[in-house]
Amino acid sequence: MRVLILGGTGDARRLAEVLTAASAGGSAGSAVGRPGLSVVSSLAGRVRSPVLPPGEVRVGGFGGVAGLRAYLWAERIAAVVDATHPFAATMSASAAAATTELGIPLLVLRRPGWTPGDGDRWHWVPTLAAAAEALPGLGRRVFLTTGRGGLAAFAGLGEHWFLVRSVDPPEPPMPPRLRTLLARGPFTLDAERELLREHRIDVLVTKDSGGAMTEAKLRAAGELGIPVVIQSRPPVPAGVPVETTVAGAARWLAAVRGA
Ligand code: NAP
């Protein structure tokens, strides 16, 4: 049985690890652990030096729904796990459409979103444009962790100063007053607290990515009384089952295999 993991997240990598170990005989007895499981992970190719999952990896877009459908057919894919980032809505929609057309089982593996603690001041917004609109009333020194692709929404804010953290350098259009910090998580609470203090940040802008690796900035902002503007997640495509853990996704695959 050939399984496609749509990746770009730590959970996608961990699922590939679990499945490749299992197919090598690591968890004999479970349906996933039976020999004959082959896994291919797919990356969009946006990050210059990605942390690669074990096993077979393909890189680059498929060419929309039609391209993905052709790929699934040609590669004889029997199940797909969409473990893309919660904001990769185009890829998730393509996966739902192509698998429905071919009758291939699809699972979304998506870690839970974040929730505010007592006293936290979080402002939920539907888009980054709405986040940019909310900023003037909230602060002037902004810590922006929405990914380098989302800077255009803030390009018109000439009065604000931005500390932008991303894995690869951002590209224009971007705000005129900006400092870039190239870094990849995990980030600790101590380091995040220090970063906010050092740069005299008075508002944090982020997306509801979820996960422990990048959550500390929210806790640090809460401790320092800094407001947070947070973009809500797009919905999962209708009718697609969701698991929130790698173990849950492995169980789903075992059930598909055993069916
Ligand atoms: P997106 O808007 O949903 O996808 C745009 C296009 O990129 C898709 O239509 C597809 O091209 C291609 N693509 C996306 N994910 C792919 C994958 N895993 N394998 C092959 N092609 C893929 O996605 P995005 O928000 O630009 O994110 C791109 C990648 O970065 C995703 O894999 C995601 O998991 C990861 N990522 C995203 C974020 C974020 O905040 N959005 C954060 C961290 C990591 P075709 O139509 O040609 O197939």
Boltz pocket constraint, residues with backbone or C-beta under 6 A from the ligand:
constraints:
  - pocket:
      binder: B
      contacts: [[A, 5], [A, 6], [A, 7], [A, 8], [A, 9], [A, 42], [A, 43], [A, 44], [A, 46], [A, 58], [A, 59], [A, 60], [A, 61], [A, 62], [A, 63], [A, 64], [A, 65], [A, 67], [A, 68], [A, 83], [A, 84], [A, 85], [A, 87], [A, 88], [A, 89], [A, 90], [A, 91], [A, 92], [A, 94], [A, 146], [A, 147]]
      max_distance: 6.0
